[in-house]
Amino acid sequence: MAASLPGDDRDDFAQALRGLTTAGSDGDLCGPFVRAVGVSGASISTLGRPLGSQVVCASDPVAARIDEIQIDLGEGPCWDALRTRRPVLESDIRRTGGDGWPGAREAFRALDVGAVYAFPLFVGDLGVGSVDLYSLPHRQLSLVDIEDVTVLAAIASRHILRRALDDLDTADEGIADGPHSRREVHQATGMVAAQLGVGVDEGLLVLRGRAFSSGRSVRDIAADVVARRLTFVP
C-alpha cells in the first residue's frame, strides 16, 4: 500500500466537507466524519429537548451501540459535550478513569473500544445533540482533527435541525422513524408507567433498570413490553 502523502489528510477533509455540505435531506451524515479524521466509526444523535433523544445515523453497529448506551443510561461523553458545548476527548478509554459516567465507560470497554470522542451539535442557542467518534486502538486526535470535526459538526447541526423541521408533520417528536427509532421506547415507557401507576419518568427508570440488570438494551426491553412478552406489576 502506498505511503500517505502530506496532502492526503487535507484532501480527505475537503472531500468530507463537500459530501456533508451537499448531503441533502437523506444523505449520509456520518460517513464524512469517518473519512475526515480516519476514525473507526461515527454516530450522530439528537439529545433531550426539543428534538428528543435518538440515534440519527451510525456508520456501523458499534457506533450505533455507543450512542444507544449513552441514551439508555442518560450519561456519557455526548451529554457532557452538549452541556458544555466543548469536545469531550477520551483517547484511551481502557486506561483512564473518572467519576463521570461510570456505567457508560464500562460498557464502552466491553465493546473493546480504545477511544471515544464527542462533539456538541447546536444551532445558535439551541442544543441539537452530539456527534460521537470512536477508535478501536487508543488514539489522540490532533488539534487539526479537532478543528476539522468542529467545522463538520456545525454543518451537521443545521442538517439535523432542518430534517427535524421537515419531519414535523410525520413525527411526534424530532426526527422521523428510522433504523434507530426509539418510538417503541416511548410506547413502552407509557405502558410501564400505567402498569405500575407511576409517572413516565419513573417508567423510563424502570425500563433502564431492567435493561441494565439483564445486560440488554432499553430498546430490546421496550420491544418485549410493547409485544406484551414482559409486564410489570406493582
Buried (B, 14 or more C-beta within 10 A) or exposed (E): EEEEEEEEBEEBBEEBBEBBBEBEEEBBBBBBBBBBBBBBBBBBBBBBEEBBBBBBBBBBEBBBBBBBBBBBBBBBBBBBBBBEEEBBBBBBBEEEEEEEBEBBBEBBEEBEBBBBBBBBBBEEEEBBBBBBBBBBEBBEBEEEBBEBBBBBBBBBBEBBBEBBEEBEEEBEBBBBEEEBBBBBBBBBBBBBBEBBEBEEEBBBBBBBEBBBEEEBBBBEBBBBBBEEEBEBEE
